Structure formats: structure tokens, C-alpha cells
């Protein structure tokens, strides 16, 4: 029940202050420029437009403006045609919803058209001038909201992107190291299950990192603050390289889980593959450090890449050729990503 009315994280206090400043500013300016009824439309528009990023504010301003204009036109037309009757309000809501549906409007804009039509009739649309004033009110509100959001410390969300990409890279390297250790030692069913579970946790970490980088890119769009846009481009490039590695690490772990037996550590090629896995883990950490994405850089990591040459092996003499072939192919792909990076 509480999740329906409470969010997991509290919004920043600065966002509340910005919303309050925009609402008060829009109310005062619209009231001064357009005498008459209370400037409710301006206050609502400013309140709704102040969002976590300037880009989101601009998109919401367009949605809000078009929705109000459509709702006001529908309400004014029905009022002039049918007169000031109470049932006209209900008719205006239905017509507004149908018009929004016909034009394939977004849910937010569709609701805005219907709400605006209802408010105009409820507050008294007795003349065309009233409709024009309400449209001007809304435009003043959205303009004030965008200006306030852009001038008062517009958010730059590169920090969470750097953190989440760094955590993903560090965990990919740790998964490679764990797999290297597991290849050379006997594993119990519980250990195999734990290895598989830890590898699968890379998927939600990849999703979180992608969401953080996307949010950071959106926060810099139309943002007047000087921000490390080059650094964000590096984060996106690094995430592009880490994304297929996540799939490959999970696939390698799955192949080991499916084809494990106690004689695997006796295979000479397995020792070479384990060494390459450790080298790949080293180079993943190095790539993360070079991009300054790691939350806690490892000072013991050499600055020289460890995957200096592809691994060349002869066909295995045992029945482990399926697993070894699978590991070799995924290692080849990981090396390709790291060398390109």
C-alpha cells in the first residue's frame, strides 16, 4: 500500500524550491499582465513544467501548451454553441478525450486537453477573450517554469552514470576472476549455483548503468551549465563495450555450469584459458580506470594491457572440447571489445 503513495527516494529539496519559485513567479507575473480571474492556469503550468532536467521541462512545456490550447478551444466552442449549461462540461470532457484519441495524443496530453476543457467551463468561459487569456496564462507559466529550471542549478547527472558504469566494469572483472579460479579447482553443486547466480546479477547492473547514462545524457540536453560532455561520451562508449561482455561472461559461466566435471582441471588448455580470463579481468579494470568510472580505482592494476596476443591452442584431447570451444569463442569476443576500446 505504501508503495502506491511513497517513492523509494525523496526528491531533492532544491527541486521543491525551484517548483515553488516557478509557481509563485508565474502567479504574480500572469496576475499582473492579465487582470481578471486568479491565474490558476499559469501556476499549474509552472508547477508541472519544473522537472528533473531542462530537456524534460521543455518537452512537458510543449505537451502542456498544446493540451491547454486544445482544451480551451473545445470548451469555448461548445460554450458558444450550447450555452452555459452544466451538462456541457461533461460533453466537453468527452469530446476532448475523443479528439485526443483521434490525433494519437500521448496519455499526458490527452488528460491535459480534457482537464483544461473542464476547468475553462467550470471557471466561466463566457467570451473568446477569456479563452485567449487562459492560453496566454499557460504560456507564461511554462515559460517561467523552463527559465527557473534552467537558471537555478540545472541538474547534471554524470556522477551516477560514472558510478554505475564503474560498478558494472568492476563486477565483470570480478566474474572473470571467479570463473578463472573455478576452472582450476573442484566445485560443489552449491559453488556452481553461487557462481551462476553472481554472473546473472550482471544483467540488472547493466540495466542500471544504461539508465544512469541515459539520464545523464538527458540532463545535459538544453542545459546551460558547462558540464563534462566529453566524459559522458566516454561513459557511453565504455558502456557500449561492456554490454556484450556482460552477455559473454554470463554465457561462459553457463557453459561451465552445464559441462563441469571433476577432471576439467586436468586439461592443459583449461589452465591457459584461466590465465586469459585473469588477463581479461585486468584489462576490464584498466578500461574502467582509464575512463575514470571506477568508484575505487585499484592502484595495483598495471597500466599495461594484459591481453597482448590471441590465445592459440591445439584441439583438446579429452571430451571437454565443447566447453573449451565455447570459452575460447567468448574470450575472443571479449578480447575484440577490449582491444577496440
C-alpha positions in Angstrom: 0.0 0.0 0.0 2.8 2.5 0.9 4.5 2.0 -2.5 1.4 3.5 -4.2 1.8 6.8 -2.3 5.5 6.9 -1.4 8.6 6.8 -3.6 11.7 4.9 -2.8 13.8 8.1 -2.7 12.9 11.6 -1.6 13.1 14.3 -4.3 15.9 16.8 -3.8 14.9 19.8 -1.7 16.3 22.1 -4.4 13.6 20.7 -6.8 10.9 21.6 -4.3 12.3 25.1 -4.0 12.5 25.6 -7.8 8.9 24.4 -8.2 7.8 26.9 -5.5 9.7 29.8 -7.1 8.4 29.0 -10.5 4.8 28.7 -9.3 4.9 32.0 -7.3 6.7 33.8 -10.2 4.1 32.6 -12.7 1.2 33.5 -10.5 2.5 37.1 -9.9 3.5 37.8 -13.5 0.3 36.4 -15.0 -1.8 38.2 -12.5 0.0 41.5 -13.3 -0.1 41.1 -17.1 -3.7 39.6 -17.4 -6.0 41.2 -14.8 -9.2 39.2 -14.0 -9.7 35.7 -12.6 -7.0 34.2 -10.4 -4.1 32.9 -12.7 -4.7 29.2 -11.9 -3.6 28.1 -15.3 -0.2 29.8 -15.0 0.5 28.4 -11.6 -0.4 24.8 -12.7 1.7 25.1 -15.8 4.8 26.3 -14.0 4.4 23.6 -11.3 4.1 20.8 -13.8 7.0 22.1 -16.0 9.7 22.1 -13.4 11.1 18.6 -13.8 14.5 16.9 -13.1 16.1 18.1 -16.4 15.7 21.1 -18.7 15.1 18.7 -21.6 12.1 17.1 -19.7 10.9 20.6 -18.8 10.9 21.7 -22.5 9.0 18.5 -23.6 6.5 19.0 -20.8 6.0 22.6 -21.7 5.1 21.6 -25.3 2.7 19.0 -24.1 1.1 21.3 -21.6 0.8 24.2 -24.1 -0.8 22.1 -26.8 -3.1 20.4 -24.4 -4.3 23.6 -22.9 -4.8 25.3 -26.3 -6.8 22.3 -27.5 -8.9 22.1 -24.3 -9.7 25.8 -24.3 -10.7 25.8 -28.0 -13.0 22.8 -27.4 -14.5 24.3 -24.3 -15.0 27.8 -25.8 -16.6 26.4 -28.9 -19.1 24.2 -27.0 -19.9 27.1 -24.7 -20.7 29.4 -27.5 -22.7 26.8 -29.4 -24.7 25.2 -26.5 -24.7 27.9 -23.8 -23.7 27.8 -20.2 -25.3 24.6 -19.1 -23.9 22.2 -16.6 -24.1 19.1 -18.8 -21.9 21.0 -21.4 -18.9 20.4 -19.0 -19.4 16.6 -19.3 -19.8 16.9 -23.0 -16.6 18.9 -23.3 -14.6 16.3 -21.4 -15.9 13.5 -23.6 -15.2 15.5 -26.8 -11.7 16.4 -25.6 -10.9 12.8 -24.9 -12.2 11.7 -28.3 -10.2 14.5 -30.1 -7.0 13.5 -28.2 -7.6 9.9 -29.2 -8.2 10.8 -32.8 -4.9 12.6 -33.0 -3.0 9.8 -31.2 -2.0 12.2 -28.4 0.1 10.9 -25.5 -1.8 10.0 -22.3 -0.4 13.1 -20.6 -1.6 15.4 -23.4 -4.9 13.6 -23.7 -5.6 14.2 -20.0 -4.4 17.8 -20.3 -6.9 18.5 -23.1 -9.8 17.1 -21.0 -8.8 18.8 -17.8 -8.3 22.2 -19.5 -11.7 22.0 -21.1 -13.3 21.2 -17.8 -11.5 24.0 -15.9 -12.4 26.6 -18.5 -16.1 25.8 -18.4 -16.1 25.4 -14.6 -14.3 28.7 -14.1 -16.5 30.5 -16.6 -15.8 30.7 -20.3 -18.2 33.4 -21.2 -16.2 35.1 -24.0 -13.5 34.4 -26.6 -11.2 36.9 -24.7 -11.4 34.6 -21.6 -10.1 31.7 -23.7 -7.3 33.8 -25.1 -6.3 34.9 -21.6 -6.2 31.4 -20.4 -3.9 30.3 -23.2 -1.6 33.3 -22.6 -1.6 32.4 -18.9 -0.5 28.9 -19.7 2.3 30.1 -22.0 3.5 32.5 -19.2 3.5 29.6 -16.7 5.5 27.2 -18.9 8.0 29.9 -19.9 8.6 30.8 -16.2 9.0 27.1 -15.4 11.6 26.5 -18.1 13.5 29.6 -17.1 13.6 28.8 -13.4 14.6 25.2 -14.1 17.4 26.3 -16.4 18.8 29.1 -14.3 18.6 27.7 -10.8 21.3 25.0 -10.7 20.0 22.8 -13.6 20.9 19.2 -12.7 23.9 17.4 -14.2 23.6 13.6 -13.6 27.1 12.5 -14.7 28.0 11.3 -11.2 25.5 8.4 -11.0 26.5 7.4 -14.6 30.1 7.2 -13.7 29.4 5.3 -10.5 27.1 2.7 -12.2 29.3 2.1 -15.2 32.3 1.7 -12.9 30.5 -0.8 -10.7 29.5 -2.8 -13.8 33.0 -2.9 -15.1 34.4 -3.9 -11.7 31.9 -6.7 -11.3 32.6 -8.0 -14.9 36.2 -8.3 -14.0 35.4 -10.0 -10.7 33.2 -12.5 -12.5 36.1 -13.3 -14.9 38.4 -13.8 -11.9 35.9 -16.1 -10.2 35.5 -18.2 -13.3 39.3 -18.5 -13.7 39.6 -19.8 -10.1 36.6 -22.2 -10.6 38.2 -23.7 -13.7 41.2 -24.8 -11.8 39.5 -26.2 -8.7 36.9 -28.8 -7.8 33.4 -27.3 -7.4 30.5 -28.5 -5.4 26.9 -28.1 -6.7 26.4 -25.2 -4.2 29.5 -23.4 -5.5 28.4 -23.8 -9.1 25.0 -22.4 -8.3 26.6 -19.5 -6.5 28.9 -18.8 -9.5 25.9 -18.8 -11.8 23.9 -16.5 -9.5 26.7 -13.9 -9.3 27.1 -13.9 -13.1 23.3 -13.4 -13.6 23.5 -10.3 -11.3 25.4 -8.5 -14.1 22.1 -8.1 -16.1 20.4 -5.8 -13.6 23.7 -3.9 -13.2 23.9 -3.4 -16.9 20.3 -2.1 -17.0 21.0 0.3 -14.1 24.2 1.6 -15.8 22.3 2.2 -19.1 19.5 4.0 -17.3 22.0 6.2 -15.5 24.0 7.1 -18.7 20.7 7.9 -20.5 19.5 10.1 -17.6 22.9 11.9 -17.7 22.7 12.5 -21.4 19.1 13.8 -21.0 20.2 16.1 -18.1 22.8 17.8 -20.4 20.4 18.4 -23.3 19.5 22.1 -23.4 21.4 22.5 -20.2 23.2 25.9 -20.0 25.7 24.7 -17.4 29.2 23.7 -18.5 29.4 20.0 -18.0 31.9 17.3 -18.9 30.2 16.2 -22.1 33.4 14.5 -23.3 33.5 12.4 -20.2 29.8 11.4 -20.7 30.7 10.4 -24.3 33.4 8.2 -22.8 30.9 6.6 -20.4 28.6 5.8 -23.3 31.5 4.3 -25.3 32.6 2.2 -22.3 29.1 1.0 -21.7 28.8 0.0 -25.3 31.9 -2.2 -24.9 30.7 -3.6 -21.5 27.3 -4.6 -22.7 28.3 -7.5 -24.9 30.9 -8.5 -22.3 28.1 -9.0 -19.8 26.4 -11.4 -22.2 29.6 -13.2 -22.8 30.5 -13.6 -19.2 27.1 -15.0 -18.4 27.4 -17.4 -21.3 30.9 -18.6 -20.2 29.6 -19.2 -16.7 26.6 -21.0 -18.0 28.7 -23.2 -20.2 31.0 -24.1 -17.3 27.9 -24.8 -15.1 26.4 -27.1 -17.8 29.6 -29.0 -18.8 31.5 -29.2 -15.5 33.1 -32.4 -14.3 35.9 -33.0 -11.8 38.5 -33.8 -14.4 38.3 -30.5 -16.1 41.2 -29.0 -14.1 43.5 -31.7 -15.6 43.0 -30.3 -19.1 46.2 -28.3 -20.0 44.2 -25.9 -22.2 42.0 -25.0 -19.2 45.0 -23.6 -17.4 45.8 -21.4 -20.4 42.1 -20.2 -20.6 42.1 -19.4 -16.9 45.2 -17.3 -17.3 43.5 -15.4 -20.2 40.4 -14.9 -18.0 42.5 -13.2 -15.4 44.2 -11.1 -18.1 40.8 -10.1 -19.4 39.7 -9.1 -15.9 42.8 -7.0 -15.6 42.1 -5.2 -18.9 38.4 -4.6 -18.0 39.6 -2.9 -14.8 42.1 -0.9 -16.8 39.4 0.2 -19.3 37.2 1.4 -16.4 40.1 3.3 -14.7 41.1 5.0 -17.9 37.6 6.3 -18.3 37.7 7.3 -14.6 34.5 5.4 -14.0 35.7 3.2 -11.1 34.4 4.4 -7.7 37.6 3.0 -6.1 40.5 2.7 -8.5 42.7 -0.3 -8.0 46.3 1.0 -7.6 47.7 -2.5 -8.1 46.3 -2.7 -11.6 49.0 -2.3 -14.2 48.6 0.4 -16.8 49.8 -2.0 -19.5 47.1 -4.2 -21.1 47.5 -7.9 -20.3 45.8 -9.3 -23.4 48.7 -8.7 -25.7 48.0 -11.5 -28.2 45.3 -14.0 -29.0 45.5 -17.4 -27.3 46.4 -20.2 -29.7 45.6 -23.8 -28.5 45.5 -27.2 -30.1 42.3 -29.3 -30.1 41.8 -30.8 -26.7 42.5 -34.4 -26.3 39.6 -35.1 -23.9 35.8 -34.9 -24.1 35.9 -31.2 -22.9 36.1 -29.8 -26.4 32.6 -28.3 -26.3 33.2 -26.3 -23.2 36.7 -25.3 -24.3 35.5 -24.2 -27.7 32.7 -22.1 -26.1 35.1 -20.5 -23.6 37.5 -19.7 -26.4 34.9 -18.1 -28.6 33.6 -15.8 -25.8 37.2 -15.0 -24.9 37.9 -14.0 -28.5 34.9 -11.6 -28.4 35.9 -10.1 -25.1 39.4 -9.5 -26.4 38.0 -7.9 -29.5 35.9 -5.4 -27.4 38.9 -4.6 -25.2 41.4 -4.2 -28.0 38.9 -1.9 -29.8 38.3 0.0 -26.6 
